[in-house]
Amino acid sequence: NDTDVSVPKFWMHPIHNGELMPHPLAMKIGTCSVPDNSGNYVRGEDCPQHRRTIFVAIASYRDFECRTTVENIFQRARHPERIRIGVVDQIVNDLDVACDAPIVPCETDPEQALCKYKHQIDVFELEAHLSVGPVFARSIGNRMYRGEYYAMQCDAHLTFVRDWDVDVINQIESTGNEMAVLTTYLTDVVDNIDKDGHSLIETRPIMCNSVFKDEGKIEHDTQPEEKPKIKGSPQLEPWFG
């Protein structure tokens, strides 16, 4: 049977008229966590790098770790005030914990990120039995973007390192390529992050151990992990994780 689902509207109509967006226009897009002297938050490349906003899209299917992931995103960021999270939360009501539900009541611990930054968390809740897979859920998450300078998506069961927001922006900017995309299969968290959130390793996975299967589908196997041979910039890799 067909089921109608109302989804979030796109943040604005296309401004490039279906053509390649010119560079000067592209560099004007992107919000800042603080306004300019005229009160404008849409400052593009004029916004200082440490003030540029980050949108994080999360697609969660009945994942009990989702709310700890959201908590961790804010708690481990150096500038949590510039982060906005959009969650597609596919759950069974009365059985699953909602992704934006505080771990303890806000009256008990108001400094929890799920309380302190609640206004920076948007949730699109979908009944789990209506789920049709991660691609559809992530497409809904992408519709929750609202003009932030940077955009990323991640799983609902991750642990972030200290100052991850500064690190990932430094990495993308170090490529010198406005079309670059950072992508990876993440390293196991066990014994790799200390109690304060600092990484204890110097290796990283690289997406290269993949093969084409029937009907042209690509299958990613276990990815090799080693110390990078290229310093000062992310490793160029052939596949998108």
N, C-alpha and C positions, 0 to 999 in steps of 0.2 A: 504494500500500500504506500501511496505517496504521503509524505509528511512535509508540511510547510514550516520552515524555520526562519524567523526574523534574525538577521545578522547585523552587526554594526555597520554604519555607513562609512565610506571612505572619507578621510579628513577634509578633502577639497576636490574640486574638479581639476582635471589635468590642465597644466599651464603651458605645455609645450606643443599643443596643437597636433599631436601625433607624430612629431618630428623629433630628431635628435636635439636634446636640450642644449642650447648654447652655454659655453662655460661661464660667462658673467652671470647669467640667470641662475645656474646651478649653485654658484658660490654664494648666492643670497638666501638660499634655503637652509633652514635649520634654526631651532630655537636656542636660547641662552637661558641659564638659570637666573640671571639678573638682567633687567632692562637697560637700554641705553638712556641717554639724558632726556629723550622724548617719551620714555615709557614703553618703548617697543622691545618685545622679547624675540622677535624674528630678526636675528642679527647676522646670520650666515657666518662667513669666515671672519667677520669683524669681532665675533665673540671670542674672548680669550679661551685657549684650549681647555683650561681647568674649569671653565664655566659651561662648556658645550654639553647639551643634554644628551641622554642615552635612553633609548626605548628598548626594553627587554620583553620579547614575546615568549610565552611559555604555553605549550600545549600539554595538558595533564589528563591522563585517563585513570581515574580512581587511585591516584598516587598519594599515599599517606605522607610522603616526604615533601610534597609540594610546598606546604606552608613553611617548613624549615628551610627550603631552598630560597623562598622569597625573603625570609628573615635574614638569611645569610648574605644575600645580595646587598641589602642595605647595610648590615652590620660591618661587612668587610670592605665596603667602598670608602675611599678617602673623602669623596664628595657625594654623599647620599642624597643631598638636596636636588641634584640634577638628574636623578634616575626616575623613570616612570615604568611600571611593569603592567603588561596586559596579559591576563591569564585566561585561557579557554579551559574551564574546569568541568570535565565530563565525570559526573559523580552520580551515585545513587543516594538520594536524600534519606536521611535517618540511618544510613549505614556508613557513609564515607564522611571524612572531615573536609570541610571546605578549605580551599587554598588560602583564603584570606582570614581564616579563623585564628585568633591569637592563641598561642600555645598555653598561656595562662590568662585569666581575665585582665583586661587593661587596668582595672581598679587596683589589681595586685602589683602589676609591673607595667606602668605606662611608658617606660623607656623601650619596650619591645618595638622592633621595626614595624611589626604588623599593627601596632597602635600609633606610634609616633609618625609614621609615613603612610598612614591609611589613605590619605587623600592623593597619594601618588600610585595607588594600586587600583586598577580597573579589572573587573572579573566578568567574563561572559560565561554564565553557567548553562550547561547543556546536559539533559538527562542522558546517562551513560548508554542506555539502550538505543539512542539515536546516533551513536558514534559510527562513523564509516571509515575510520582510520586516521593516522597522524597527518596525512597531507591535507585533508579537509579541515582538521582542527587548526593546523598551522596557517592555512589560508584565512581562517577567521581571525586568528591572532594578528596577522599582517594588516587586517582592516582596522585594527585598534591603534595603529600608528597615528600620531597627531603632530607630525612636523618636527620631531626631535632631530638633532644634528646627526647623531649616530643611531643605528638600529642593529639589533642582534636578536637571535633566538637561541634558546637552550632547552634542555630537558628539565623535567620537574623534580629531578633527584640528584642535584649537584651540590658540591661544596666549593666555595670560592676562596681564593687566597686573598691575603691582606692587600689593599690598594689595587684590586683587580681593574678598577675603572681607569686608573692612570696608566697602568701597564698595557691594557689592550688598546687604548688610544695611542700611546707611544708606538706600539707595534704597527698599527694601521698607517699612522703618519710616516713612519720610517720607510715604508715601501715607496713613497714618492709617486704613488699611482692612485688617482682618485677612483678608479674602477676596481681596485683590489678588494678581495673578500678574504677575511681570516676564517679558516675552517680547520677542524681537527677531530680525531677520535680522542677523547680525554683519557688521561692517565689514571690508574687506580688511585684512590685517595688513601688507602691503608698505608700507614707509615711514611707518607709522602708530604704531609703538612703538619707543622708543629701546633702546639696548643694555642698559639697566638695567631695562627692563620698564615704563617710564612711557609713557602715551598721549600722542601728539603732536597729537591732533585735538580739536576742540570740536563736532563734528557727531555725529549719530546717525541711523540709519534709523528709519522709522516704518512699521508695517504698515498700509497703507491702499490700496495699488495692487493690488487683488485683485478677481476676478470669479467669479460662479457659472457653472459649465459644465453640460453635460448631466447628468441624474440628480441635480442638486442639489449636485454636487461643487464645491468652491471651489479656485481656482487662484491662487497667489500669483505675481505677476510681479516684476520688479525693483523694489525698494522705494526711494522717494525718501529722500535723506539731506541734512540741513541742520542749522544751529544751532538748538537748541531755543528756542522762544519762551516756554515756561513754565520758570521757574527754581525750584529748591528742591524739586522733586518730579518723578517720572517722567511722561512724556507719556501721557495716556489715548489708547488707540488701539482701532479697531474689531475687529481680527483677532488671532488667536493664531498666532504663528509656529512 
